[in-house]
């Protein structure tokens, strides 16, 4: 193909970071039919690609990168959590306990019998929150009230909410999850892990309202420069919705079905197309550091912070599943050809799932499995080396350092374990291809901040945590683009600016390599393109 034969739909000139080792930087690109048709042409050759209907964009002092990729997201849930139906009480929105409590009372009064749903309760960052006991929740509302913890791993609910969804003292705990109970076996108003939490928020999703919620979520992702996002807690009930909305979506979705139900799925690996595709199966090996249920080999500290979140002194947390249960899940899905993605924060949990992975790989060898570990806050260097040797790849939640960095060190784990939390540098040093993620709505979708935090590892106080774990800007960009695409089995289609790949692009206000690393987080996303079509800002 040449421009003389087929004029480009879009030509962009300026500083272009391709994330292609063969040509890391380019001066221009041409797009035909949604794909990159040419890169880094001489000026006279570039002119042959420009026809009367070609859109020509010069980015001036800006910079073009491949569209950012969220390798561990929850857009189908975030569509609800950030909709008008749920109140956003996350620390990024309401930093004080007083604001949170006022928001709870206001939403209860506003919603009445329809039920109040709020998301983002975080006692570690919103200091002074009341203890959300069942008695407190019932005193606040006689109508249904559900408050999601900011981690997404816990929910607090009152008696009216339990009645509405039919949860009683006799309701069995779902596999890998639990309902809290008091000494007499009565519900205490808490639910932990997705299989117990998700039923409580069903009342916040009205089928007729959901399409608008999802389109608003696509707009949010596009504004952040995202062109691809995984859904790491996919429920098959969303398949008809995605099929009906397929042509309206402005973000590629890669889904991972939850393993919390029966051990079967009606899907086949890689069902779908280049816009919506099911990639894998998701497991939650343990929970969240912010609620005290990650599977560690060392104890949480005994501090005000750990007491606030209910950690028993000396506790090393716990796993959601036994080794045998994990082996059953992996042993069911992996031989069918599925990629497995396992949420695991604690180092003891990492050992367990690596044992299970290794056993599955011996029994069912596969040349290209790309088995995944998610978050891996406390993973050790030895575990990273072992994981890479097995062909396992990690997605790291490095943005935790920006929000909870000081709490991690001073309140939860101490310097020995807290300073190296989310060890990106050690992971890359093994040769592993990693991704960076935000796990939205836990933290906002902010890939530029991920890049900044991975390079600086700066906590809220300004101190640098584990400087040996810092990445270069180029490494961090790769982890937010091409290597994230690799984890999603998409690196041959997206993630870099190369001829033949989709023209998924983001235009930034400056070259991230030339600004102070702290300033990368504040760069402006000037435009986002999906397959060469501008999706942010929306064309007039």
PAVOVO-916440 format. One record per residue (C-alpha): x, y, z; residue in three letters. Coordinates in steps of 0.2 Angstrom, whole numbers, padded with zeros to 4 digits, always signed. Example, Ala and Ser with C-alpha at 12.3 -4.5 7.8 and 13.67 -1.06 7.14 Angstrom:
BEGIN
+0062-0022+0039Ala/+0068-0005+0036Ser/
***
This chain:
BEGIN
+0000+0000+0000Unk/+0006+0018-0003Unk/-0002+0035-0002Unk/-0003+0036-0021Unk/-0015+0021-0021Unk/-0025+0025-0005Unk/-0025+0042+0003Unk/-0025+0042+0022Unk/-0040+0045+0032Unk/-0029+0053+0045Unk/-0011+0060+0045Unk/-0003+0066+0061Unk/+0014+0075+0062Unk/+0025+0079+0077Unk/+0033+0070+0091Unk/+0027+0052+0091Unk/+0033+0039+0103Unk/+0029+0022+0095Unk/+0034+0010+0109Unk/+0041+0000+0094Unk/+0059-0006+0098Unk/+0063-0005+0079Unk/+0058+0013+0078Unk/+0056+0021+0095Unk/+0052+0038+0089Unk/+0044+0045+0073Unk/+0039+0061+0065Unk/+0023+0056+0057Unk/+0010+0043+0054Unk/-0004+0039+0042Unk/-0020+0030+0045Unk/-0031+0020+0033Unk/-0046+0011+0037Unk/-0043+0012+0056Unk/-0026+0005+0055Unk/-0008+0012+0055Unk/-0003+0012+0036Unk/+0013+0021+0037Unk/+0025+0028+0050Unk/+0040+0040+0049Unk/+0039+0045+0031Unk/+0050+0058+0022Unk/+0041+0074+0019Unk/+0039+0071+0001Unk/+0032+0054+0003Unk/+0020+0059+0017Unk/+0012+0072+0005Unk/+0007+0057-0006Unk/-0004+0051+0008Unk/-0014+0067+0009Unk/-0029+0068-0001Unk/-0044+0080-0002Unk/-0053+0071+0012Unk/-0038+0067+0023Unk/-0038+0075+0041Unk/-0021+0082+0045Unk/-0016+0085+0063Unk/+0000+0093+0069Unk/+0002+0091+0087Unk/+0014+0105+0089Unk/+0022+0105+0106Unk/+0012+0089+0111Unk/+0016+0071+0109Unk/+0007+0055+0102Unk/+0008+0038+0111Unk/-0002+0022+0108Unk/-0018+0023+0117Unk/-0017+0018+0135Unk/-0022+0001+0141Unk/-0030-0003+0158Unk/-0025-0021+0160Unk/-0035-0023+0177Unk/-0051-0013+0177Unk/-0069-0014+0181Unk/-0078-0003+0169Unk/-0094-0012+0170Unk/-0095-0010+0189Unk/-0087+0008+0188Unk/-0101+0013+0176Unk/-0113+0010+0191Unk/-0102+0016+0205Unk/-0099+0033+0197Unk/-0116+0035+0190Unk/-0130+0046+0198Unk/-0137+0030+0206Unk/-0122+0028+0218Unk/-0114+0042+0228Unk/-0095+0043+0226Unk/-0088+0045+0243Unk/-0070+0039+0239Unk/-0056+0049+0248Unk/-0052+0057+0231Unk/-0069+0065+0231Unk/-0073+0067+0250Unk/-0057+0067+0260Unk/-0065+0070+0277Unk/-0075+0058+0288Unk/-0088+0073+0291Unk/-0091+0074+0273Unk/-0093+0056+0271Unk/-0106+0054+0285Unk/-0116+0069+0279Unk/-0116+0061+0262Unk/-0123+0045+0269Unk/-0137+0054+0278Unk/-0141+0065+0263Unk/-0143+0050+0251Unk/-0154+0040+0264Unk/-0165+0055+0265Unk/-0165+0057+0246Unk/-0168+0039+0241Unk/-0180+0033+0254Unk/-0188+0016+0250Unk/-0178+0015+0234Unk/-0162+0012+0244Unk/-0146+0021+0246Unk/-0130+0015+0239Unk/-0113+0023+0241Unk/-0095+0018+0236Unk/-0078+0022+0243Unk/-0078+0021+0262Unk/-0060+0021+0268Unk/-0056+0022+0287Unk/-0037+0023+0283Unk/-0038+0039+0273Unk/-0054+0046+0280Unk/-0049+0047+0298Unk/-0063+0048+0311Unk/-0076+0038+0302Unk/-0088+0029+0314Unk/-0087+0010+0315Unk/-0100+0005+0302Unk/-0108-0008+0313Unk/-0125-0015+0309Unk/-0132-0005+0324Unk/-0125+0011+0317Unk/-0131+0007+0299Unk/-0149+0003+0306Unk/-0149+0019+0316Unk/-0145+0029+0300Unk/-0158+0021+0289Unk/-0174+0010+0291Unk/-0174+0008+0272Unk/-0160-0001+0262Unk/-0143+0006+0264Unk/-0127-0002+0257Unk/-0110+0006+0258Unk/-0096-0001+0248Unk/-0078-0001+0255Unk/-0066+0008+0244Unk/-0056-0008+0240Unk/-0072-0016+0233Unk/-0068-0031+0244Unk/-0081-0027+0257Unk/-0098-0020+0259Unk/-0108-0014+0274Unk/-0127-0016+0274Unk/-0141-0013+0286Unk/-0156-0025+0290Unk/-0167-0018+0277Unk/-0154-0021+0263Unk/-0152-0039+0269Unk/-0171-0041+0269Unk/-0172-0034+0251Unk/-0160-0046+0244Unk/-0165-0061+0255Unk/-0149-0063+0265Unk/-0152-0071+0282Unk/-0142-0079+0296Unk/-0145-0095+0287Unk/-0138-0089+0270Unk/-0123-0100+0267Unk/-0106-0091+0263Unk/-0102-0091+0245Unk/-0086-0100+0239Unk/-0072-0088+0242Unk/-0082-0075+0251Unk/-0091-0073+0268Unk/-0105-0064+0277Unk/-0100-0058+0294Unk/-0109-0065+0309Unk/-0109-0061+0328Unk/-0106-0073+0342Unk/-0124-0079+0340Unk/-0123-0082+0322Unk/-0133-0067+0317Unk/-0128-0056+0302Unk/-0117-0042+0308Unk/-0119-0031+0292Unk/-0103-0035+0283Unk/-0099-0044+0267Unk/-0082-0049+0261Unk/-0077-0053+0243Unk/-0086-0052+0227Unk/-0098-0067+0228Unk/-0105-0059+0244Unk/-0104-0041+0240Unk/-0111-0041+0222Unk/-0129-0047+0227Unk/-0130-0032+0239Unk/-0128-0019+0225Unk/-0140-0027+0212Unk/-0153-0014+0217Unk/-0142+0000+0211Unk/-0143-0007+0193Unk/-0159-0003+0183Unk/-0158-0012+0166Unk/-0165+0003+0157Unk/-0153+0015+0164Unk/-0137+0004+0162Unk/-0133+0008+0143Unk/-0131+0027+0147Unk/-0121+0023+0162Unk/-0109+0012+0152Unk/-0107+0026+0138Unk/-0103+0038+0152Unk/-0090+0026+0158Unk/-0082+0025+0140Unk/-0081+0044+0140Unk/-0072+0044+0156Unk/-0060+0031+0150Unk/-0057+0041+0134Unk/-0054+0057+0143Unk/-0040+0048+0152Unk/-0032+0042+0136Unk/-0038+0024+0137Unk/-0043+0015+0122Unk/-0043-0003+0129Unk/-0049-0009+0146Unk/-0051-0026+0154Unk/-0066-0031+0164Unk/-0059-0041+0178Unk/-0075-0047+0187Unk/-0086-0051+0171Unk/-0103-0058+0174Unk/-0111-0066+0159Unk/-0127-0057+0162Unk/-0119-0042+0154Unk/-0116-0051+0137Unk/-0133-0046+0129Unk/-0130-0028+0135Unk/-0113-0028+0127Unk/-0119-0036+0111Unk/-0133-0023+0109Unk/-0121-0008+0113Unk/-0107-0015+0103Unk/-0106-0002+0089Unk/-0108+0012+0102Unk/-0093+0007+0112Unk/-0078+0019+0111Unk/-0066+0007+0122Unk/-0060-0010+0118Unk/-0066-0022+0132Unk/-0057-0038+0137Unk/-0067-0048+0149Unk/-0062-0060+0163Unk/-0076-0070+0169Unk/-0077-0073+0188Unk/-0073-0090+0195Unk/-0084-0087+0210Unk/-0099-0097+0203Unk/-0100-0115+0197Unk/-0085-0121+0189Unk/-0091-0119+0171Unk/-0093-0106+0158Unk/-0103-0105+0142Unk/-0090-0096+0133Unk/-0074-0102+0124Unk/-0057-0094+0125Unk/-0056-0078+0115Unk/-0074-0077+0110Unk/-0079-0061+0103Unk/-0070-0049+0091Unk/-0057-0035+0091Unk/-0069-0023+0101Unk/-0076-0035+0114Unk/-0067-0051+0118Unk/-0067-0063+0133Unk/-0049-0067+0137Unk/-0048-0076+0154Unk/-0055-0082+0171Unk/-0052-0072+0187Unk/-0048-0079+0204Unk/-0047-0069+0220Unk/-0033-0078+0230Unk/-0035-0066+0245Unk/-0042-0049+0248Unk/-0037-0031+0251Unk/-0023-0024+0263Unk/-0035-0010+0268Unk/-0047-0023+0276Unk/-0034-0035+0283Unk/-0038-0050+0273Unk/-0022-0053+0262Unk/-0012-0069+0264Unk/+0005-0064+0271Unk/+0020-0074+0279Unk/+0022-0059+0291Unk/+0010-0050+0303Unk/+0002-0034+0301Unk/+0009-0021+0313Unk/-0001-0017+0329Unk/-0005+0001+0326Unk/-0020+0013+0327Unk/-0022+0010+0308Unk/-0023-0009+0309Unk/-0035-0008+0324Unk/-0046+0004+0314Unk/-0049-0009+0301Unk/-0051-0023+0313Unk/-0035-0032+0312Unk/-0032-0044+0327Unk/-0014-0041+0333Unk/-0002-0053+0326Unk/-0013-0057+0311Unk/-0005-0062+0295Unk/-0022-0061+0286Unk/-0029-0075+0277Unk/-0033-0083+0260Unk/-0050-0084+0252Unk/-0047-0101+0246Unk/-0038-0117+0251Unk/-0024-0123+0240Unk/-0035-0137+0235Unk/-0049-0126+0230Unk/-0037-0115+0220Unk/-0031-0131+0211Unk/-0049-0136+0207Unk/-0052-0119+0199Unk/-0036-0118+0189Unk/-0037-0137+0185Unk/-0055-0134+0178Unk/-0052-0119+0167Unk/-0034-0119+0162Unk/-0034-0136+0152Unk/-0049-0129+0142Unk/-0037-0116+0135Unk/-0041-0101+0147Unk/-0029-0088+0153Unk/-0030-0087+0172Unk/-0028-0070+0181Unk/-0027-0072+0200Unk/-0029-0057+0212Unk/-0015-0060+0226Unk/-0008-0047+0237Unk/+0001-0057+0251Unk/+0017-0066+0248Unk/+0011-0082+0256Unk/-0004-0082+0244Unk/+0009-0079+0230Unk/+0018-0095+0235Unk/+0002-0105+0235Unk/-0004-0099+0218Unk/+0013-0101+0210Unk/+0013-0119+0216Unk/-0005-0122+0208Unk/+0001-0114+0192Unk/+0017-0124+0191Unk/+0007-0140+0194Unk/-0005-0135+0180Unk/+0009-0131+0168Unk/+0017-0148+0171Unk/+0000-0157+0168Unk/-0005-0147+0153Unk/+0010-0139+0145Unk/+0006-0124+0134Unk/+0018-0114+0124Unk/+0010-0097+0127Unk/-0001-0096+0142Unk/+0003-0079+0149Unk/-0004-0084+0166Unk/-0006-0068+0177Unk/-0004-0062+0195Unk/-0014-0046+0199Unk/-0008-0032+0211Unk/+0006-0042+0220Unk/+0010-0029+0233Unk/+0020-0040+0244Unk/+0028-0051+0231Unk/+0047-0055+0234Unk/+0061-0055+0222Unk/+0063-0074+0223Unk/+0044-0075+0219Unk/+0046-0064+0204Unk/+0061-0074+0198Unk/+0051-0090+0200Unk/+0035-0082+0191Unk/+0045-0076+0176Unk/+0053-0093+0174Unk/+0036-0101+0173Unk/+0030-0088+0160Unk/+0019-0079+0173Unk/+0017-0060+0171Unk/+0012-0048+0184Unk/+0000-0033+0184Unk/+0005-0020+0197Unk/-0006-0008+0206Unk/+0008+0005+0208Unk/-0005+0019+0211Unk/-0007+0013+0229Unk/+0009+0022+0233Unk/+0002+0038+0228Unk/-0014+0037+0240Unk/-0009+0024+0254Unk/+0010+0025+0253Unk/+0013+0032+0270Unk/-0001+0021+0278Unk/+0007+0005+0270Unk/+0024+0009+0278Unk/+0019+0017+0295Unk/+0002+0009+0298Unk/+0002-0008+0291Unk/+0018-0017+0287Unk/+0033-0007+0292Unk/+0048-0001+0282Unk/+0055-0019+0278Unk/+0039-0024+0268Unk/+0031-0007+0265Unk/+0045+0002+0257Unk/+0046-0011+0242Unk/+0027-0012+0240Unk/+0023-0015+0222Unk/+0041-0019+0217Unk/+0040-0014+0198Unk/+0059-0012+0196Unk/+0062-0030+0203Unk/+0049-0037+0192Unk/+0056-0029+0176Unk/+0074-0034+0181Unk/+0069-0052+0179Unk/+0064-0049+0161Unk/+0045-0050+0165Unk/+0033-0040+0154Unk/+0022-0031+0167Unk/+0008-0019+0166Unk/+0002-0005+0178Unk/-0016-0003+0182Unk/-0028+0007+0193Unk/-0041-0006+0197Unk/-0055+0007+0195Unk/-0065+0013+0204Unk/-0053+0009+0218Unk/-0042+0023+0211Unk/-0047+0034+0197Unk/-0042+0029+0180Unk/-0026+0039+0178Unk/-0013+0030+0167Unk/-0002+0046+0167Unk/-0001+0046+0186Unk/+0003+0027+0185Unk/+0018+0032+0174Unk/+0023+0046+0186Unk/+0022+0035+0202Unk/+0031+0020+0194Unk/+0045+0032+0190Unk/+0046+0042+0207Unk/+0037+0031+0220Unk/+0032+0046+0229Unk/+0021+0044+0244Unk/+0008+0057+0250Unk/+0021+0064+0262Unk/+0034+0067+0248Unk/+0046+0053+0253Unk/+0052+0041+0241Unk/+0048+0022+0244Unk/+0060+0010+0239Unk/+0070+0020+0226Unk/+0078+0004+0219Unk/+0060-0001+0213Unk/+0058+0015+0202Unk/+0056+0012+0183Unk/+0062+0023+0169Unk/+0049+0034+0160Unk/+0051+0022+0145Unk/+0048+0007+0155Unk/+0033+0014+0163Unk/+0025+0019+0146Unk/+0028+0002+0140Unk/+0019-0005+0155Unk/+0004+0006+0151Unk/+0004+0001+0133Unk/+0012-0013+0124Unk/+0016-0024+0138Unk/-0002-0022+0145Unk/-0008-0027+0127Unk/+0003-0042+0129Unk/-0005-0048+0145Unk/-0022-0046+0136Unk/-0016-0057+0121Unk/-0017-0041+0110Unk/+0001-0035+0107Unk/-0001-0040+0088Unk/-0015-0028+0086Unk/-0013-0014+0098Unk/-0001-0006+0111Unk/+0012+0001+0099Unk/+0012+0012+0084Unk/+0017+0000+0070Unk/+0011-0003+0052Unk/-0004-0015+0052Unk/-0010-0011+0070Unk/-0025-0002+0075Unk/-0023+0017+0076Unk/-0028+0018+0094Unk/-0019+0034+0099Unk/-0018+0047+0113Unk/-0011+0065+0110Unk/-0003+0073+0126Unk/+0001+0091+0129Unk/+0020+0086+0131Unk/+0033+0072+0129Unk/+0033+0063+0145Unk/+0051+0060+0143Unk/+0055+0079+0144Unk/+0045+0085+0159Unk/+0049+0082+0177Unk/+0043+0064+0181Unk/+0031+0072+0195Unk/+0023+0082+0181Unk/+0019+0068+0170Unk/+0003+0064+0180Unk/-0004+0082+0176Unk/-0001+0081+0157Unk/-0016+0085+0147Unk/-0025+0072+0136Unk/-0028+0083+0121Unk/-0036+0069+0110Unk/-0040+0050+0110Unk/-0042+0040+0094Unk/-0050+0023+0093Unk/-0045+0014+0076Unk/-0042+0032+0069Unk/-0058+0039+0075Unk/-0058+0053+0087Unk/-0067+0048+0103Unk/-0061+0062+0114Unk/-0065+0076+0114Unk/-0081+0071+0104Unk/-0080+0080+0087Unk/-0093+0094+0085Unk/
***
